[in-house]
Amino acid sequence: MSAVKPLEAVARDRVGKGAARAVRRQGQVPAVVYGGGQPPQAIAIELVRARTLIYAGGFLTTVFEIESGGRKVRAIPRDFQLDPVSGVPLHVDFLRVVAGQTVSVEVPVHFSHEDAAPGIRQRGGTLNVVLHTVTLDVAPESIPDAITVDLTGKDIGDSIHVSDLPVPAGATITLDGAETVATIVPPTVLGAEVEAEEAAVAEAARAESAEEKATEEAQEG
């Protein structure tokens, strides 16, 4: 699972567009912590820290322990906004994490041991990935960094389905278990197709050249 990360913040006593702009001018990002049966809490976090966390990856699957005004609260990011031109973070929404709660998170799907898959290593097949991420309903303390599929023994024609994915105990995937995640497909015949196309082009060029030569000879005669 992803480790809980500390995050320092300062409380905001004013909200609204004007207050948010003022926070941004101070090199901070306005944010809010909500949920858990408590009133929303307006906070601000350092711009550099927010940008680093967002662009490092896994931001929306990480539980943070946010310290503000001497109080600590655990929360998970639910959304963030970026400037469409500069990519600078503009706002972050956090959801409080409470005991017995599950959250819905999008988790990447990774694949391991491709060199142990005969369909890829011995037969030249290709792993065709259909789903790069899946959505999990999972307890915050059990959120995985990724779901990793072992390809050992997989041959051409084999498929991995949602029901085959290893998920944390108590977690569920919000997809039909029969849905395909990835398949191992045969080598392409693109090379042969390209050769055939090149041969056809060359033949057409020869025919055109012969026709032009015949026309010139007829004109000279």
C-alpha positions in Angstrom: 0.0 0.0 0.0 1.0 3.6 -0.3 2.6 5.1 2.8 0.9 7.9 4.6 2.7 11.1 3.8 3.0 14.2 6.0 1.7 17.5 4.5 2.0 20.8 6.3 -0.7 23.4 5.7 -2.0 26.7 7.1 -5.6 27.4 8.0 -7.5 29.9 5.9 -10.1 32.1 7.6 -11.4 33.5 4.3 -12.8 31.7 1.3 -14.0 32.7 -2.2 -12.4 33.7 -5.4 -10.8 36.9 -4.1 -9.3 35.0 -1.0 -8.1 32.2 -3.3 -6.3 34.7 -5.6 -4.6 36.3 -2.5 -3.4 32.9 -1.4 -1.9 32.1 -4.8 -0.1 35.5 -4.8 1.6 34.3 -1.6 3.0 31.2 -3.3 0.4 28.8 -1.9 -2.4 26.7 -3.2 -5.9 27.0 -1.7 -7.4 23.7 -0.6 -10.3 22.3 1.3 -10.7 19.2 3.6 -14.3 17.9 3.7 -16.3 14.8 4.7 -16.2 12.6 7.8 -19.3 14.2 9.2 -17.4 17.5 10.0 -17.6 21.0 8.5 -15.3 21.8 5.6 -11.9 23.1 6.6 -10.2 25.7 4.3 -6.4 25.4 4.2 -3.5 26.4 2.0 -0.4 24.4 1.1 2.9 25.5 -0.4 2.8 25.7 -4.2 6.2 23.9 -4.7 5.1 21.1 -2.4 1.7 20.7 -4.1 3.3 20.7 -7.6 5.9 18.2 -6.6 3.3 15.8 -5.2 0.9 16.1 -8.1 3.5 15.6 -10.8 5.3 12.8 -9.0 2.3 10.5 -9.8 0.0 8.6 -7.5 -1.3 11.8 -5.9 -5.0 10.7 -5.9 -4.2 7.3 -4.3 -2.1 8.7 -1.4 -3.3 9.2 2.1 -1.9 12.4 3.7 -1.6 13.4 7.3 -2.3 17.1 7.1 -1.0 19.3 9.9 -2.6 22.7 10.3 -2.7 24.9 13.3 -1.4 22.2 15.6 -4.1 19.7 14.5 -3.6 16.6 12.3 -6.1 15.0 10.0 -5.8 12.2 7.6 -7.3 12.8 4.1 -7.0 11.6 0.6 -7.0 14.0 -2.5 -10.3 13.6 -4.5 -9.6 16.3 -7.1 -7.3 19.1 -8.2 -7.3 21.8 -10.7 -4.4 23.0 -12.9 -4.0 26.2 -14.9 -4.7 25.1 -18.5 -1.8 27.1 -19.8 1.0 26.9 -17.2 0.0 23.6 -15.5 0.3 25.3 -12.1 -1.9 23.8 -9.3 -4.9 26.1 -8.6 -6.9 24.1 -6.0 -7.0 20.8 -4.2 -10.0 18.9 -2.6 -9.2 16.5 0.2 -11.6 13.9 1.7 -11.2 13.1 5.4 -10.4 9.5 6.1 -12.4 7.9 8.9 -12.4 4.4 10.5 -14.4 1.8 8.6 -14.6 4.0 5.5 -13.9 2.8 1.9 -12.9 5.2 -0.9 -13.1 4.8 -4.7 -9.6 5.3 -6.3 -8.2 4.7 -9.8 -5.2 2.4 -9.6 -2.7 1.7 -12.4 -2.3 -1.9 -13.7 1.3 -3.0 -14.2 2.7 -6.3 -15.7 5.7 -8.3 -14.6 7.8 -11.2 -15.8 7.2 -10.7 -19.5 10.5 -12.6 -20.1 8.8 -15.6 -18.4 5.8 -15.6 -20.9 6.5 -18.0 -23.7 4.0 -16.2 -26.0 6.2 -13.1 -25.8 9.7 -14.4 -25.3 9.7 -17.5 -27.5 7.0 -16.8 -30.0 7.4 -13.1 -30.5 3.9 -12.1 -29.4 2.9 -8.7 -28.0 1.1 -7.8 -24.9 -1.9 -5.8 -25.9 -3.1 -3.8 -22.9 -6.8 -2.9 -22.9 -7.1 -1.4 -19.4 -4.2 0.6 -18.0 -6.1 1.5 -14.8 -9.0 0.1 -12.8 -11.2 1.7 -10.1 -11.1 0.1 -6.7 -13.4 0.5 -3.7 -11.0 0.0 -0.9 -10.1 1.0 2.7 -7.7 3.9 2.6 -5.1 2.0 4.6 -5.1 -0.7 1.9 -4.8 1.4 -1.2 -2.1 -0.2 -3.4 0.4 1.7 -5.5 -0.5 -0.5 -8.4 -2.1 -3.8 -9.3 0.6 -6.0 -10.7 -0.2 -9.0 -13.0 2.3 -11.8 -13.3 2.7 -12.9 -16.9 4.7 -16.1 -16.1 3.5 -19.0 -18.4 1.2 -16.8 -20.5 1.1 -17.8 -24.2 -0.3 -16.4 -27.4 -4.1 -16.2 -27.2 -4.1 -16.0 -23.4 -6.1 -13.2 -21.8 -6.1 -11.5 -18.4 -9.6 -10.6 -17.1 -10.7 -8.3 -14.3 -11.5 -11.3 -12.2 -7.8 -12.4 -12.5 -6.4 -9.2 -10.9 -4.9 -9.5 -7.4 -6.6 -7.0 -5.2 -6.2 -6.2 -1.5 -8.4 -8.1 0.9 -11.8 -6.5 1.2 -11.4 -4.4 -1.9 -13.6 -4.7 -5.0 -13.2 -3.6 -8.6 -16.1 -1.6 -10.1 -16.0 -3.5 -13.4 -17.4 -6.7 -14.7 -15.1 -9.6 -13.9 -15.3 -10.9 -17.4 -13.9 -7.7 -18.9 -10.5 -8.1 -20.6 -7.5 -6.3 -19.1 -4.9 -7.5 -21.6 -4.2 -10.2 -24.1 -1.1 -11.7 -25.8 -1.5 -11.4 -29.5 0.5 -13.1 -32.3 3.4 -11.3 -34.2 2.1 -8.9 -36.8 2.4 -9.6 -40.5 3.1 -5.9 -41.2 6.5 -6.7 -42.8 4.9 -9.0 -45.5 2.2 -6.4 -46.2 4.8 -3.7 -46.6 6.9 -5.8 -49.0 3.8 -6.6 -51.1 2.8 -2.9 -51.3 6.4 -1.9 -52.3 6.4 -4.6 -55.1 3.1 -3.3 -56.4 4.4 0.3 -56.5 7.5 -0.8 -58.3 5.5 -2.7 -60.9 3.2 0.3 -61.5 6.3 2.5 -62.0 7.7 0.1 -64.5 4.5 -0.1 -66.4 4.2 3.7 -66.5 7.8 4.0 -67.7 7.1 1.5 -70.5 4.0 3.4 -71.5 5.8 6.7 -71.7 8.6 5.1 -73.8 6.1 3.7 -76.2 4.4 7.0 -76.5 7.7 8.8 -77.3 8.7 6.2 -79.9 5.3 6.6 -81.6 5.7 10.4 -81.7 9.2 10.1 -83.2 8.0 7.6 -85.8 
